[in-house]
Amino acid sequence: MESTLLRLKNQVGTLATNSKNMAEALERLKTSCGNTANEIQQSIAGTSRQSDRAIIDTLHAAEKELTEAAAALQRAAHEAHSFATSL
């Protein structure tokens, strides 16, 4: 039983670390999406091409989704760390 708990504690601890690292990576990707959308908007502002607007809108939507995903992973990391510590 004790070895099972130790294995579970290590597994959940690893999950906490991986979740935190992935959240940080998603935050960096979110920043990249936002920066790219802004650069596109500044470079081709005023053009009437639908594809210009589509990529900008898509990148901004991705920013929002990445923010939510990163927040969920941060919550998971926190809960997993708390759980692993309690074992």
Backbone as a printed PyTorch tensor [residue, N CA C, xyz], in Angstrom:
tensor([[[  0.8240,  -1.1940,   0.0000],
         [  0.0000,   0.0000,   0.0000],
         [  0.8700,   1.2600,   0.0000]],

        [[  1.9100,   1.2780,   0.8330],
         [  2.7650,   2.4590,   0.9210],
         [  3.4740,   2.7270,  -0.3970]],

        [[  3.9270,   1.6700,  -1.0750],
         [  4.6060,   1.8780,  -2.3540],
         [  3.6300,   2.4130,  -3.4000]],

        [[  2.3730,   1.9960,  -3.3170],
         [  1.3600,   2.5160,  -4.2330],
         [  1.1360,   4.0030,  -3.9870]],

        [[  1.0730,   4.3990,  -2.7270],
         [  0.8920,   5.8140,  -2.3970],
         [  2.0940,   6.6440,  -2.8330]],

        [[  3.2820,   6.1010,  -2.6530],
         [  4.4850,   6.8170,  -3.0740],
         [  4.5050,   6.9840,  -4.5900]],

        [[  4.1480,   5.9260,  -5.3020],
         [  4.0910,   5.9940,  -6.7660],
         [  3.0550,   7.0310,  -7.1990]],

        [[  1.8970,   7.0120,  -6.5510],
         [  0.8430,   7.9630,  -6.8820],
         [  1.2820,   9.3940,  -6.5730]],

        [[  1.9350,   9.5780,  -5.4460],
         [  2.4370,  10.9010,  -5.0710],
         [  3.4140,  11.4180,  -6.1210]],

        [[  4.3250,  10.5680,  -6.5560],
         [  5.2920,  10.9600,  -7.5870],
         [  4.6090,  11.2550,  -8.9140]],

        [[  3.6390,  10.4290,  -9.2630],
         [  2.9200,  10.6120, -10.5210],
         [  2.1550,  11.9360, -10.5170]],

        [[  1.4660,  12.2210,  -9.4270],
         [  0.7050,  13.4680,  -9.3360],
         [  1.6510,  14.6700,  -9.2700]],

        [[  2.7740,  14.5150,  -8.5950],
         [  3.7680,  15.5860,  -8.5600],
         [  4.3140,  15.8950,  -9.9410]],

        [[  4.5710,  14.8560, -10.7130],
         [  5.0340,  15.0400, -12.0920],
         [  3.9640,  15.7320, -12.9270]],

        [[  2.7190,  15.3310, -12.7320],
         [  1.6070,  15.9720, -13.4400],
         [  1.5430,  17.4600, -13.1010]],

        [[  1.7350,  17.7950, -11.8350],
         [  1.7180,  19.2030, -11.4220],
         [  2.8140,  19.9860, -12.1390]],

        [[  4.0080,  19.4320, -12.1750],
         [  5.1310,  20.0970, -12.8390],
         [  4.8810,  20.2390, -14.3340]],

        [[  4.4150,  19.1680, -14.9620],
         [  4.1430,  19.2090, -16.4000],
         [  3.0370,  20.2080, -16.7300]],

        [[  2.0110,  20.2610, -15.8940],
         [  0.9110,  21.2070, -16.1150],
         [  1.4030,  22.6390, -16.0200]],

        [[  2.2260,  22.9050, -15.0290],
         [  2.7840,  24.2550, -14.8560],
         [  3.6410,  24.6340, -16.0590]],

        [[  4.4910,  23.7190, -16.5000],
         [  5.3550,  23.9870, -17.6550],
         [  4.5440,  24.2150, -18.9260]],

        [[  3.4940,  23.4110, -19.1200],
         [  2.6590,  23.5640, -20.3080],
         [  1.9000,  24.8870, -20.2600]],

        [[  1.4280,  25.2730, -19.0920],
         [  0.7370,  26.5620, -18.9570],
         [  1.6680,  27.7070, -19.3460]],

        [[  2.9160,  27.6290, -18.9090],
         [  3.8960,  28.6660, -19.2610],
         [  4.1500,  28.6870, -20.7700]],

        [[  4.2220,  27.5150, -21.3840],
         [  4.4230,  27.4420, -22.8370],
         [  3.2210,  28.0270, -23.5780]],

        [[  2.0170,  27.7460, -23.0880],
         [  0.8200,  28.2920, -23.7250],
         [  0.7640,  29.8120, -23.5850]],

        [[  1.2300,  30.3220, -22.4670],
         [  1.2880,  31.7810, -22.2860],
         [  2.2400,  32.4090, -23.3090]],

        [[  3.3660,  31.7550, -23.5510],
         [  4.3080,  32.2680, -24.5580],
         [  3.6830,  32.2230, -25.9560]],

        [[  2.9730,  31.1480, -26.2580],
         [  2.3130,  31.0270, -27.5540],
         [  1.2230,  32.0860, -27.6970]],

        [[  0.4840,  32.3290, -26.6220],
         [ -0.5530,  33.3630, -26.6270],
         [  0.0600,  34.7250, -26.9540]],

        [[  1.1790,  35.0280, -26.3290],
         [  1.8670,  36.2940, -26.5880],
         [  2.2980,  36.3800, -28.0480]],

        [[  2.7970,  35.2820, -28.5750],
         [  3.2180,  35.2460, -29.9750],
         [  2.0360,  35.4780, -30.9120]],

        [[  0.9040,  34.8630, -30.6150],
         [ -0.2970,  35.0700, -31.4400],
         [ -0.7110,  36.5350, -31.4270]],

        [[ -0.7210,  37.1230, -30.2420],
         [ -1.1060,  38.5300, -30.1250],
         [ -0.1520,  39.4550, -30.8520]],

        [[  1.1360,  39.2130, -30.6760],
         [  2.1360,  40.0420, -31.3550],
         [  2.0200,  39.9240, -32.8700]],

        [[  1.8180,  38.7050, -33.3470],
         [  1.6950,  38.4870, -34.7900],
         [  0.4420,  39.1630, -35.3330]],

        [[ -0.6730,  39.0290, -34.6230],
         [ -1.9140,  39.6820, -35.0530],
         [ -1.7260,  41.1920, -35.1200]],

        [[ -1.0710,  41.7510, -34.1250],
         [ -0.8340,  43.2000, -34.1130],
         [  0.0760,  43.6320, -35.2560]],

        [[  1.1100,  42.8420, -35.5360],
         [  2.0120,  43.1720, -36.6450],
         [  1.2850,  43.1230, -37.9830]],

        [[  0.4600,  42.1020, -38.1510],
         [ -0.3130,  41.9960, -39.3950],
         [ -1.2310,  43.2020, -39.5200]],

        [[ -1.9020,  43.5270, -38.4330],
         [ -2.8420,  44.6440, -38.4530],
         [ -2.1290,  45.9620, -38.7850]],

        [[ -0.9700,  46.1760, -38.2040],
         [ -0.2250,  47.4090, -38.4720],
         [  0.3430,  47.4380, -39.8870]],

        [[  0.7630,  46.2950, -40.3750],
         [  1.3970,  46.2400, -41.6940],
         [  0.4050,  46.4010, -42.8290]],

        [[ -0.7750,  45.8510, -42.6580],
         [ -1.7300,  45.8580, -43.7660],
         [ -3.0430,  46.5130, -43.3830]],

        [[ -2.9830,  47.3890, -42.4150],
         [ -4.1990,  48.0750, -41.9720],
         [ -4.8440,  48.8010, -43.1440]],

        [[ -6.1350,  48.6830, -43.2160],
         [ -6.8680,  49.3960, -44.2450],
         [ -7.0890,  48.6100, -45.5210]],

        [[ -6.4770,  47.4470, -45.6520],
         [ -6.7430,  46.6620, -46.8540],
         [ -8.1180,  46.0360, -46.7150]],

        [[ -8.6970,  45.7170, -47.8180],
         [-10.0580,  45.1890, -47.7840],
         [-10.1090,  43.6790, -47.9970]],

        [[ -8.9640,  43.0350, -47.9060],
         [ -8.9480,  41.5840, -48.1140],
         [ -9.5530,  40.8680, -46.9120]],

        [[-10.4480,  39.9790, -47.1850],
         [-11.0860,  39.1990, -46.1230],
         [-10.0890,  38.2910, -45.4120]],

        [[ -9.0940,  37.8050, -46.1540],
         [ -8.1190,  36.9020, -45.5400],
         [ -7.2960,  37.6230, -44.4750]],

        [[ -7.0700,  38.9180, -44.6590],
         [ -6.3470,  39.6980, -43.6510],
         [ -7.1340,  39.7270, -42.3480]],

        [[ -8.3910,  40.0490, -42.4570],
         [ -9.2550,  40.1240, -41.2790],
         [ -9.4120,  38.7340, -40.6580]],

        [[ -9.4990,  37.7110, -41.4940],
         [ -9.6980,  36.3470, -40.9940],
         [ -8.5160,  35.8840, -40.1460]],

        [[ -7.2980,  36.1360, -40.5850],
         [ -6.1390,  35.6820, -39.8110],
         [ -6.0180,  36.4720, -38.5180]],

        [[ -6.3000,  37.7590, -38.5700],
         [ -6.2480,  38.5780, -37.3540],
         [ -7.2860,  38.0880, -36.3510]],

        [[ -8.5090,  37.8630, -36.8130],
         [ -9.5710,  37.3670, -35.9270],
         [ -9.2290,  35.9930, -35.3630]],

        [[ -8.6560,  35.1390, -36.2060],
         [ -8.2820,  33.7900, -35.7670],
         [ -7.1980,  33.8410, -34.7000]],

        [[ -6.2120,  34.6890, -34.8910],
         [ -5.1350,  34.8050, -33.9020],
         [ -5.6450,  35.3780, -32.5840]],

        [[ -6.5640,  36.3330, -32.6550],
         [ -7.1350,  36.8750, -31.4190],
         [ -8.0010,  35.8280, -30.7090]],

        [[ -8.7210,  35.0290, -31.4740],
         [ -9.5130,  33.9480, -30.8700],
         [ -8.5930,  32.9200, -30.2130]],

        [[ -7.4850,  32.6260, -30.8700],
         [ -6.5130,  31.6880, -30.2990],
         [ -5.9430,  32.2380, -28.9980]],

        [[ -5.6860,  33.5380, -28.9610],
         [ -5.2010,  34.1700, -27.7230],
         [ -6.1560,  33.9020, -26.5670]],

        [[ -7.4360,  34.0950, -26.8290],
         [ -8.4510,  33.8970, -25.7840],
         [ -8.4690,  32.4440, -25.3140]],

        [[ -8.4710,  31.5220, -26.2590],
         [ -8.5050,  30.0970, -25.9120],
         [ -7.2390,  29.6790, -25.1680]],

        [[ -6.1090,  30.1970, -25.5820],
         [ -4.8470,  29.8660, -24.9120],
         [ -4.8210,  30.4080, -23.4880]],

        [[ -5.4050,  31.5770, -23.2850],
         [ -5.5020,  32.1360, -21.9340],
         [ -6.3070,  31.2070, -21.0360]],

        [[ -7.4380,  30.7410, -21.5440],
         [ -8.2960,  29.8420, -20.7670],
         [ -7.6110,  28.5030, -20.5020]],

        [[ -6.9370,  27.9720, -21.5100],
         [ -6.2410,  26.6920, -21.3380],
         [ -5.1000,  26.8180, -20.3330]],

        [[ -4.3550,  27.9040, -20.4210],
         [ -3.2470,  28.1140, -19.4830],
         [ -3.7680,  28.2460, -18.0580]],

        [[ -4.8740,  28.9520, -17.8880],
         [ -5.4600,  29.1090, -16.5500],
         [ -5.9200,  27.7600, -16.0010]],

        [[ -6.5250,  26.9350, -16.8490],
         [ -6.9700,  25.6080, -16.4140],
         [ -5.7790,  24.7510, -15.9950]],

        [[ -4.7020,  24.8270, -16.7480],
         [ -3.5050,  24.0590, -16.3950],
         [ -2.8610,  24.5720, -15.1080]],

        [[ -2.8920,  25.8690, -14.8990],
         [ -2.3580,  26.4220, -13.6450],
         [ -3.1820,  25.9230, -12.4590]],

        [[ -4.5140,  25.8960, -12.6230],
         [ -5.3790,  25.3670, -11.5550],
         [ -5.0880,  23.8900, -11.3170]],

        [[ -4.9280,  23.1360, -12.3970],
         [ -4.6240,  21.7080, -12.2650],
         [ -3.2870,  21.5050, -11.5670]],

        [[ -2.3060,  22.3110, -11.9180],
         [ -0.9880,  22.2050, -11.2870],
         [ -1.0860,  22.4830,  -9.7970]],

        [[ -1.8390,  23.5040,  -9.4440],
         [ -1.9940,  23.8620,  -8.0320],
         [ -2.6800,  22.7390,  -7.2540]],

        [[ -3.7710,  22.2300,  -7.7960],
         [ -4.5150,  21.1620,  -7.1160],
         [ -3.6880,  19.8790,  -7.0350]],

        [[ -2.9880,  19.5520,  -8.1050],
         [ -2.1620,  18.3390,  -8.1050],
         [ -1.0380,  18.4580,  -7.0860]],

        [[ -0.4300,  19.6260,  -7.0130],
         [  0.6350,  19.8400,  -6.0310],
         [  0.0820,  19.7040,  -4.6080]],

        [[ -1.0630,  20.3070,  -4.3680],
         [ -1.6840,  20.2120,  -3.0380],
         [ -2.0140,  18.7680,  -2.6920]],

        [[ -2.5420,  18.0420,  -3.6590],
         [ -2.9090,  16.6480,  -3.4300],
         [ -1.6680,  15.8050,  -3.1540]],

        [[ -0.6410,  15.9740,  -3.9840],
         [  0.5910,  15.1890,  -3.8130],
         [  1.2320,  15.4830,  -2.4640]],

        [[  1.1850,  16.7210,  -2.0510],
         [  1.7630,  17.1030,  -0.7620],
         [  1.0030,  16.4720,   0.3960]],

        [[ -0.2950,  16.2720,   0.2080],
         [ -1.1170,  15.7230,   1.2920],
         [ -0.9660,  14.2110,   1.4510]],

        [[ -0.3920,  13.5430,   0.4520],
         [ -0.2550,  12.0750,   0.5340],
         [  0.8660,  11.6690,   1.4720]]])
